[in-house]
Amino acid sequence: MQPALAAWLALSLLAGTGAEEMCGAPPASPARSIPAPQLSPEERLSPHMPESLRCDACHAIAFQIEEQLRRAEGKVGRKALSESDYVDVLERSCSQGWESYGVQELDGEKRLAGPGLPRQEPMSVMVMGGPWPGRLSKMCHSYVGEQGEAQIYGAHRRGPAALRELLCHGEKGACASGKAGGPVPPKALQNEL
């Protein structure tokens, strides 16, 4: 009788029946519905990064630049890259695909999510592709053009915090304190002599 019972139990487990029939079905877990973020027309159609996501985008760009420069320095086995090398790395950093970034909605607030950004809610929908890769690339090229390759590489050499400060938190940075809460007060006019 033992071998027959063991065979029946094994077949029942493989077939997925037996225990449910004998004890009833397991309690149903509550169904969860996770909607995709509702994007505004600006978020869907504008060629530019929406103002509300620029700080996150800047941190993503700083992270990618830092990673690309660090890898390039590791490959050459020396401390500093030549000017032509770091200019090439910065160009590649900005021209990469950026497909691993997208938008999530957490507690009613849209946030950019991807490598180098704070972890968001794991049980949420992230809208990837679409306009986000192009916007990130455009912003990256803009930062390199505004700051210059030498200044960006110099900040990288001082560390990731220095690069984020230069790109994101400086006076004109996307994360500057004046940008979050309304209009920035006008700068005082300087006397021209």
Residue pairs with C-beta under 8 A, 6 or more apart in sequence:
8 18
9 18
12 18
12 19
13 19
20 26
32 123
34 123
34 124
34 125
35 125
36 105
36 125
36 127
37 103
37 104
37 105
37 110
37 125
37 127
38 105
39 103
39 110
39 127
40 50
42 50
43 50
43 53
43 103
43 110
44 130
44 131
45 131
46 131
47 131
47 134
47 135
47 138
48 135
48 138
49 57
49 135
49 136
49 138
49 139
51 179
52 110
53 103
53 110
53 111
53 112
54 139
54 174
54 175
54 179
55 168
55 174
55 175
55 179
55 180
56 111
56 112
56 113
56 117
57 112
57 135
57 136
57 139
57 174
58 139
58 143
58 164
58 167
58 168
58 173
58 174
58 175
59 116
59 117
59 164
59 168
59 175
60 101
60 112
60 114
60 115
60 116
60 117
60 136
61 94
61 136
61 139
61 140
61 143
61 167
62 116
62 160
62 163
62 164
62 167
62 168
63 115
63 116
63 117
63 160
64 93
64 96
64 98
64 115
64 116
64 140
65 90
65 93
65 140
65 152
65 156
65 163
65 167
66 156
66 160
66 163
67 115
67 116
68 89
68 90
68 92
68 93
68 96
69 81
69 86
69 89
69 90
69 93
69 153
69 156
70 156
72 81
72 85
72 86
72 89
73 79
73 80
73 81
76 85
80 157
81 89
81 153
83 149
83 150
86 149
86 153
87 149
90 144
90 149
90 152
90 153
91 144
93 140
94 137
94 140
94 141
94 144
95 137
96 137
97 133
98 132
98 133
98 134
98 136
98 137
99 128
99 129
99 133
100 114
100 115
100 128
101 112
101 113
101 114
101 115
101 128
101 132
101 133
101 136
102 112
102 113
102 114
102 126
102 127
102 128
102 129
102 132
103 110
103 111
103 112
103 113
103 126
103 127
103 132
104 110
104 111
104 113
104 120
104 121
104 124
104 125
104 126
104 127
105 111
105 124
105 125
106 120
106 121
106 124
111 117
111 120
112 132
113 120
113 126
120 126
143 152
143 167
144 152
147 166
147 167
151 166
152 163
152 166
152 167
155 162
155 163
155 165
155 166
155 167
156 162
156 163
165 173
167 173
167 174
168 174
168 175
169 175
169 176
170 176
173 179
176 184
178 184
178 185
